[in-house]
Amino acid sequence: MNKQNILNIFSKLAVSACFIGPSIMIAADIVTVSLNRNVNPVKQTISEFAIGPYGWMEKIGMVMVAISFLFIAISLLMVRNKKELRILKLIGVLFIIVAVGF
């Protein structure tokens, strides 16, 4: 497998991850809020549910977003276009930092 094929695979994964990761996070948040009926989701942030009994759903959503950021970062770091190389590498590094933060 050559480098171009690997780049194409990561590009496709990055595009898919941009849709799938946040969708899973939103679905997990909706399920978490609906399972905690005694809580007002307008007054409390979804992050407060991470310490409750259904916190694992919130954590799964965050991990999925982090994974999608990693796919995007890898795609950006593999770009070989000389003209845009520096800025895309910088953006890729920033995506990695944000993914680690998630």
C-alpha positions in Angstrom: 0.0 0.0 0.0 1.5 3.3 -1.1 1.3 6.7 0.7 -1.4 8.0 -1.6 -3.7 5.1 -0.8 -3.1 5.6 2.9 -3.9 9.4 2.5 -7.1 8.6 0.6 -8.2 6.1 3.3 -7.6 8.6 6.1 -9.3 11.4 4.2 -12.4 9.2 3.8 -12.3 8.3 7.5 -11.9 11.9 8.5 -14.9 13.0 6.4 -17.0 10.1 7.9 -15.8 10.8 11.4 -16.8 14.5 11.1 -20.4 13.3 10.8 -20.4 10.1 12.9 -18.5 11.3 16.0 -20.6 14.4 16.7 -23.8 12.5 15.9 -23.0 9.9 18.4 -22.2 12.6 21.0 -25.5 14.3 20.4 -27.4 11.0 20.6 -25.6 10.1 23.9 -26.4 13.5 25.3 -30.1 13.2 24.4 -30.3 9.7 25.9 -28.5 10.9 29.1 -30.9 13.9 29.5 -33.9 11.7 28.9 -32.8 9.1 31.5 -32.3 11.8 34.2 -35.9 13.0 34.4 -35.6 14.9 37.7 -33.1 17.3 36.1 -33.7 20.4 34.1 -31.4 20.4 31.1 -31.8 24.1 30.6 -30.4 24.9 34.0 -27.7 22.3 34.1 -25.0 21.6 31.5 -24.7 18.2 29.9 -21.2 18.0 31.4 -22.7 17.7 34.9 -24.2 14.3 33.9 -20.7 12.9 33.4 -20.4 12.3 37.1 -23.8 10.6 37.4 -24.9 7.0 36.8 -25.2 7.5 33.1 -21.9 9.4 32.8 -20.4 6.6 30.6 -22.7 7.8 27.8 -21.3 11.3 28.0 -17.8 9.9 28.0 -18.4 7.8 24.9 -19.7 10.8 23.1 -16.6 12.8 24.0 -14.3 9.9 23.0 -16.0 9.7 19.6 -15.4 13.4 18.9 -11.8 13.0 20.0 -11.4 10.1 17.6 -12.9 12.2 14.7 -10.5 15.0 15.5 -7.6 12.5 15.4 -8.6 11.3 12.0 -8.8 14.9 10.7 -5.4 15.6 12.3 -3.8 12.6 10.6 -5.3 13.6 7.3 -3.9 17.1 7.6 -0.4 15.9 8.7 -0.2 13.6 5.7 -0.8 16.4 3.1 2.2 16.7 0.7 1.2 20.0 -1.0 4.3 22.2 -0.6 2.4 25.5 -0.8 0.0 24.8 2.0 2.2 22.4 4.0 3.1 24.5 7.0 -0.4 25.8 7.8 -2.0 22.4 7.4 0.6 20.8 9.6 0.0 23.5 12.2 -3.7 22.9 12.1 -3.2 19.1 12.3 -1.1 19.6 15.5 -3.8 21.8 16.9 -6.4 19.1 16.2 -4.2 16.6 18.1 -4.0 19.0 21.1 -7.8 19.4 21.1 -8.4 15.7 20.7 -6.1 15.0 23.7 -8.1 17.6 25.6 -11.3 15.8 24.9 
